[in-house]
Amino acid sequence: MPIPMESDEWIDIHAHVAGVARIGVDATRYGVRQGVGVLVDAGSAPPAELGERLAAVNAGPTMVLAWANICAEGIAGEGCATHNITGAAAREALASLPGRVVGIKLQCSNTRLAERGLGAIENAKAVAGEFGAPLLVHVGNGPPTIREVASVLRPGDIITHFAHGKPEGALGDDGKPHPALIDARAGGVLFDIGHGAGSFSWPVMERLADSGFWPDTISTDLHQGSAEAPVGSLADCMSKLLTLGMPLEEVVAAVTSRPRAALKLPAPERRTTFRVIDEQWVATDSYGESRMPRQRIVPEPLDG
């Protein structure tokens, strides 16, 4: 039996939680039962409703925090073409829910904010700057591309889904990290996995790994459409990075000290116990491509 290891309780900075999100996952099942003490809902609800929704879900043993969506409507369907993106609702959420709302979420891709994305980022930066809060920026198919988004973010802002397999993504024509991403990282921008149903590509992450361009944080983008497959759990997302050669201590930091620092969270009161076991398993990315890792990170449930 592998020797058990311990870390601070794990943090998943990008999830969609039942009670906050329409298609969210159960906070207990995917939180404390999986060694995850903190789930951060990524902009699911209208910001004006976050107080009531967070109060309800935090009756359970998993701490649930939230990103306030720049869209006053929250995440609603595929398009945000008519959404209110002034940031007024997000400002009110940040002001009224300190310690529970951690920053502002934006969906900057052509199926979401599209050409309004870069303007929404400027609105969000102005509002978040009043509170010293970060942005969590979803990227996908452009416009805007990850490269455009990376060039306008501030130190401490986070790009989620950075290893997606869509055109004009993280890799340049030479198959190495695009200079825009390298420059952004040098300027303090953080990069998050945000696996989800459509945003993690084995080939892309393998090429990034070849250049040592590892994620700063590892998260799931859990929702009802991604939880069983291809995501599984935060531990399985961690295991995928481990199998690519990311050092175990860096994998653990990507769900403990780094997200805690990025979100300015207080010191944890709980510890996660886990093992790295020898087990061959099928690990599928968001595009149906699989690998066969020989190791897997397996956590024990957290005490309530």
Secondary structure, 3 states (H helix, E strand, C coil): CCCCEEEECEEEEEECEECCECCCECCCCCCHHHCEEEEEEECCCCHHHHHHHHHHHCCCCCEEEEEEECCCCCCCCCCCCCCCCCCHHHHHHHHHCCCCEEEEEEEECCCCCHHHHHHHHHHHHHHHHHHCCCEEEEECCCCCCHHHHHCCCCCCCEEECCCCCCCCCCECCCCCECHHHHHHHHCCCEEECCCCCCCCCHHHHHHHHHCCCCCCECCCCECCCCHHHHHCCHHHHHHHHHHCCCCHHHHHHCCCHHHHHHCCCCCCCCEEEEEEEECCCCEECCCCCEECCCEEEEECCCCC
